[in-house]
Amino acid sequence: MTLKTGLSIRAHPLGQAAGVPSDCVFCRIVARTAPASVAYEDATAVAFLDIRPLTPGHLLVVPRQHAASLAELDPADGGHLFQVGQRLAAAVRRSGARCEGVNFFLADGVAAGQEVFHVHLHVLPRFRGDGFRLRANFGSPSRPDLDRQAAAVRAALAPPEVDG
């Protein structure tokens, strides 16, 4: 079977790096050793329907190369996941699925709610009354507090100075 991407559906090796966990269900899906309803694939990413969808059409976009966290993910692959997600969001809207809006969600780490430790982007079709809600207790920091946090992030972005 050939997808519109021009790639044929066949087994794909479990990543290129040694140490890819054999218990990673998403690596097994990429390798076609675990079942999945694939909606899209290319040389970098695979997208399939979530088996526990929040709404009909809920997709997961995963990199073929195993990365347990964003820190391990190649930045180009991360950008590609969002490009694929954007294309899929438009496709879901055209597919006939009930879709009045779309949320993207990516959890990085246990504290963020990550359950499968292979980076994945959720593409969530949304509609009024779908029951999905994000709830939070939003803070109200002062401008000086926000400025201090921004300065700390800017400093962390700068490459470390090399003593010469």
JOLIN-V198839 format. One line per field, one symbol per residue. psi: psi as a letter, one per 30 degrees, with the letter a starting at -180 (. if undefined). A space follows every 50 residues. Layout:
psi=???
This chain:
psi=kklfffkljlkklilfklgkkfgjeeeeeefgfkkljkfklafelkklkk fikelkgjlkkkkekkjfleffkkeeeeeeeeeeeeeeeeeeefffkjjf lkkkkjkjleffgkekijkkkkjjkllkgffkkkkljklilleeeeeeee eeeeeffkkkkkk.
